[in-house]
Amino acid sequence: MIVPVFTPRCVTRRPGWRRLRGFTLLELMVVVVIIGILATFAALSIGGRSSDDRLQSEAQRLQKVLQLAAEEAQLQGLQIGFRATPDGYELVSQEQDGAWHSFTSGPCRPHQVQTPMQVELRVEGRVIAPATPAPPATPQAAPSITKSKTQEEQKREKDEDKKRGKIEAAEERKFHNAAAKKPEAPQAETFWLSPAAADPKKSATQPQAYLLSSGESTSFSVDLRIPGNASFYRVDADALSRFSVQRMQEGRNAS
């Protein structure tokens, strides 16, 4: 019996034919590293822009609030002050007794900025340390709240008002006499001084900048920063209650 024997056919390669192969591990690692670098740059660009947008939004809000407060001070004959706090800022108004209280509602109420944003106040070029938040206005001091009073209470309040008026008039005379005796003192230091500053409880809540009913204001600026950002936003206020926003960089103006 004859058993057929099969032999493998010889495979001949055509000219120019190359054997197909996959990527090496080194090539894959190079591609992964390049993708990681590109993703890092994209994330940094998006994150930096997000921080800049938050700073711009806070600066524009502060500008509008200050403009509104200046207009209200002129329309209603109020004396309004600005105070930078450790976590934001607040606007305060002066009551009849000379004390300053923060607004409890509306856009002028105390505002906290988003962490890690920081608020830096400068008055006439000097950096002012953050102030302790002022107490809110009490219901008794709110002008919209009224209650019935007896004749005795009304008489007693009139007598107290007369006494308070005499005391305040005496303090006012002392204040003007002291200012007249010191002509060498800069006008900026005495212009904003109030007789209420003699009271420790009232001076503890004194504004750091003023928006007056006459349309005048303290010349000041508020910087809004985020640690690690080269750029920041500045809100400027001049003596005529005009407010502007500028984008700044360390050492130069970037607006």
Buried (B, 14 or more C-beta within 10 A) or exposed (E): EEEEEEEEEEEEEEEEEEEEEEEEEEEEEEEEEEEEEEEEEEEEEEEBEEBBEBBBEBBEBBBEBBBBBBEBBBEEEBBBBBBBBEBBBBBBBBBEEBBBBBBEEEEBEBBEBEEEBBBBBBBEEEEBEBBEBBBBBEEEBEEEEEEEEEEEEEEEEEEEEEEBEEEBEEBEEEBEEEBEEEEEEEEEEEEBEBBBBEBEEBEEBBBBBBBBBEEBBBBBBBBBBBEEBEBBBBBBBBEEBEBEBBBBEEEEEEE
